[in-house]
Amino acid sequence: MKSLKKILAVLLISVLAFALIGCGNGDSKEEEPAADAGADDGKTYSLKIGTALTDADPLTKGLLALADAVADETDGKLTIEVYPSSQLGDTGDVLEQAKGGSNVGIIIDTGMLGDYVKDMAIFTAPYIFDNFEEARKFIDTDLFKSWDEELTTYGLRDLGCNWYQGARNFYTANEVKTPADLTGLRVRTMGSEVAQESMKAFGAVPTALAWGEVYSGLQSNAIDCVEAQTSAAYGASLFEVTKHVTFTEHFQLLTALVISEEWYQTLPDEYKEILTKCAIEAGDEAAQGTIDAEADYIAEMEGKGLVFSEVDKAPFIEASQAVYEKMGWVDLKKEIDAALGK
């Protein structure tokens, strides 16, 4: 009997012990899922940004300012390296790397982005905007934002299309007063379809040539003339190989800072916001730097013997209408004009 009592006592103690353990588990809080480490996980990220512009260009300086701002706001966990003068590679090649998911970006004219979102190319169409203020205003419209969203489906992320490089003019051996003076001239222009069609509308022969080869191309007569913005012409020392500049201002060149959408999505949300915000701010500052520096560039190039001439733009504007018909943008231009109150 004593043995049976001992056995029953042990069993009773065991039951009570399990009951206490059960009560203890019931009182404890459920284990919370691990929080997303996000930007605090200690991981670092790097981005390489290329441009065909020189290190003295206001936009290159803007990219360096962007790098400093992003590094500061992320405590050095997101860093940006800037490669001017096409050191990272040709614009088209870098764009392809970005599409493939590489941690690279490029300053590119929006006309080239028209290869993906066709209507986006109108941003660099001839005389679509009268000045930077108009173009900057259009960036904030729902229409332009819809183009940016569509661009992401092609693996590209536009961080800001407000990187203003200035109005583009013709740099020639002889003075140009009307489109007829450009007839038959081989002119180096941007590689986008809209730029090519614009030169044709003016009577010139668009010629493909990397920006880094323009100087030697003029020296060797591979091309007859160039259309370019003031800052780029100054940086490339075009005053040494051309004689005249005509203020046609046919393009208001706003370029985009485009990176890989795939790489962008690897960033913590906090870093995405910082990168996008800083890119817009740096673009606006660089644009103002371009505007502020233009008078100094012109004065210096005039001092080197380059002759600058004002021109009646009306014949050029009239000739440019053929571009809108060719590209199927007649109605789209009206829509943009209406959005701008023109």
N, C-alpha and C positions, 0 to 999 in steps of 0.2 A: 504493500500500500504506500509506504514511504517513497518507493521508487516511482510509483505512478504519480504521486503528488509532486515530486521533483520535476518530472517530465512535463506535467501540466503547468507548473510554475514557469519553466523555461519557455514554453510555448506562449504563455500569456505575456511574458516580458518581451518576446520577439514581436508579437502582434502590436503591442503598445509602441515599440520602437519604430516599426514601419509606419504606424499611424502618425507619430510625431514628425517623421521625415516627410510624409505626405502633406501635413499641415504646413510645414516649413516651406515646401515648394509652392503651396497655394498662396502664401503670404508674399512671396518674392515677386518682383516685377518681371514681365516677359522680357526676354533678351531683345534689345533693339537692333535692327539691322545696321550694319556698318555704314557710317555716313560716307558720302562721296568725297574723296579727298580733294578733288578738284585742283584749284590753284595752290593748295597747301600741301600737296603730296611730295614737294621737293623736286619734282621733275622740271627740267629746263627745256626750252624750245629755242630754235634759231631760224632765222629767215634771211635769205640772201636776195637783195634787190639790185637789179641791173638797170642801166640807162645808157643810151647812146651819147648823152650829153657829157660835157667835160666837168671836171671837178670844180671849175669856177662858175658854172651855171647856177642861177638862183634855185632851180629845181633840185639840183644835186645837193645844194646846201640845205634845202628843205627836207630832203631824205635823211641827211645827217641829223637834222633837228628832230625828225621823227624817231630815229634810232635812239637818241638821247632821252626823249620823252617816254618812250615805251620801256626802256631799260629802267628808268627812274620809277615809273608807276607799277612795275612788276618786280621791283627789287632785284633786277638783273636776271630774272628767270626766263624772260623772253627777250632775246637779243636780235638785233638787225645789223647785217653787214651790207654796206653800200659799195657797188662796183660801177664807177662812171666809165665813160669812153668805151662802152661795149666790152669791158673786161670779163663780164660774165658770159658773153656770147651775143650773137645776133639776136635782135628782138624776137623774130619768129621762132628761133630755136629755144629761147628761154620760155616763150609762151607754151611751146609744146611740152617742155619739161614740167611746167606748172600744171598743164592738163593731165599729165601722167601722175601727179601727186607729189612731186618734189617740193621741197621747202624753198621755193624760189618765187620771185616776183619781178615785174618789169613795168617801166613807164612806157605806155604805148598809146598811139593816137586812136581815138575811138573809131575811126574809119576802118581800121583793121579788125575791130571787134564786130564789124558788120558782116564778117565772114560767118559769124555764128548767129547774131541777132541783127538781121538785115537793116531794120529801121534805125538801129543805133548809129549807123554810119552817117546819118544825116547831121549828127552833132558836129561834123567837120565839113559839111557841105559849104559851097561858096556863098557867102553873104547870108547865111541862115541867121546869124546874130550880128548885131551892129558893134557890140563891144563885150568885154568880159562880164559886165554886170548882167546883161541879158542872158548870157550863157549860164552864169552861176545860178540865176533865178530858175532856169529851166531844170537844173539838176534836182531841185526839190519838188518837182511836180510828180503826180502819181504816174503819169505816162512814162517818164524816164525811170522811175523806180521799178515799174513793171518790166522794163528792158533788163535792168540789173538782175532782177529775180530770174528771168529767163536765161540769163548768161550762166547762172550757177548750174543749170542742167547740162552744160557743156564742160563742167569741171573747172570753171573759172569764177573767181570772186573779185568784183570791183570794189576796192576799198575807198574809192573816191575819184570822180571824174572832174575834179576842180583844180587839177595841176596845170595851170595856165602858162603856156610858153610864149604867148604874144601873137600878134597878127603877122601873117606871112606876106612877104613881098617878093618881087622878082629882082634877082641879082644878075646883071647882064653885062656884056661887053659894050653894047650900044644902048642908047636911051630908048625906053619903051613908053609910048604915049597912048596907044590903043591896042586892042587885041591883034590887029593886023600886023603889028610890029613883032609879034611872037610867032607868026606863021612859019612853020617848018623848023623852028628851033628845037633842038633836043634839050628838054628841060628835066633836070632831076627833081622828082617829087616823091611824095610818100607812096608806099606800096598799095594802099587801099584802092578799091575800085572807084570810089567817089573822087579821090584825088586824081586818078588817071583820067577819068571822064571829064573832070574839070579842065585839065590841061588841053584835052582835045577840043573842048568847047571854046577855048581861047585861041585855038589854031596851032598850038604847040604839039610837039611829039613827046609824050611822057616817056622817060627813060629810067629803068630800074638801076639803082646804084646804092650801095650801103653808104650811110652818112659818113663814115670814116674814110671813104674813098672819093668824096666829092672834090676835095682840094686837088688831089692828083688827077682826077677826071677832067677838071677844068684846065689844068696845066697841059695834059696830053691831048686835049680836044676830043675826049671821049664823049663829053657833053658840051653844050653851048652855054647853058646858063642854069641857074638854080632858083627855086622858090623856097624861101625859108624865113623863120622868125628872126628878129634882131639879135637876141641873145645867142642863138645857135650860130648865126653867121659870124658874130664877133668871136665866139669861142673857137670856131674853125678857121679864123683868119681869112675869111673870104675877101676882105678888102685888099688882099695881096694878089688875087687872081681874077677879080672882076673890077669894073669901072663905074657902073651905074646901079642905083637902086630906085625902083619905082614903087611908091606907096600905094599899091593897089589894095592891100589889106583884104585879099580875097578869102582867106581862111582866118577864123579866130581859133587858134589852136589850143584846145583844152585836151589834155591827155589824161589817161586813167592809170591808176596804180592797181595793177591786176596781179593776184596771187592764185595759188592752187586752192580750189574749194575743198578738195579732199584733205589737204594739210590743215586748212583753216578749221575744219571740223574736229581735228585732233586736239585743238586748244580747249582749255577750260573756258566756260562761259565768261568768266571775269576777264580773261585775257582777250577773248574775242571783242568784248565791249571796249576795252582799252585800246586795242590795235585799231579798230574802226574809228573811234573818236579821235585818236591822235593823228590818224591818216588824214581825216577831213581838216583838222586844225592846221596841220603842217602844210597841206595843199593850199589852203587859203593864204597862209603866211608866205609860201613860196610864190604864189600868184602875185601878191602885192610886191614881193621882192623883184619879180620880173618887170612889173610896171614901173617901179621906182628906178630900176637900173637902165631902162631902155634909153633915156635921154643921154646918159653918160656914154653908153655904147655907141650911139649915133655920133656924138661929138668926137669920140676917139677915132672912129672910122673915117669921119670927114677929115680929120687931121691927117689921116694916112692917104688922102687923095680920093676917097670914094665920094661920088656925087649922088646926093639924095634929091629926088624930084617928086612933087605932088602931081596928081593926075586926076582927070575927070573919071570917076568910077562908073558913071552911068553906062558906057559901052560894055564894060566888063560885067556889070550886074545883068545887063540885058543878055549877053552871051551865056551867062551862067544858067539861065532858065532852061536851057537844053538839058542840063544835068538832071534837073528835077523830073523832067519828062522821061529821060532815059532810065532813071532809077525807079520810076513809078512813085514819086514822092510829091506830086502836085497837091493832093489832098492833105497829106501829112504836113506839108509846109504850112498850109492854111490853118491846120489844127494847132501847130506850134505858134504861129503868129497870133492866133486868137488867145492862146494861153498867156502870151506875153503882152497882150493888149495892143498889138500892132495893127 
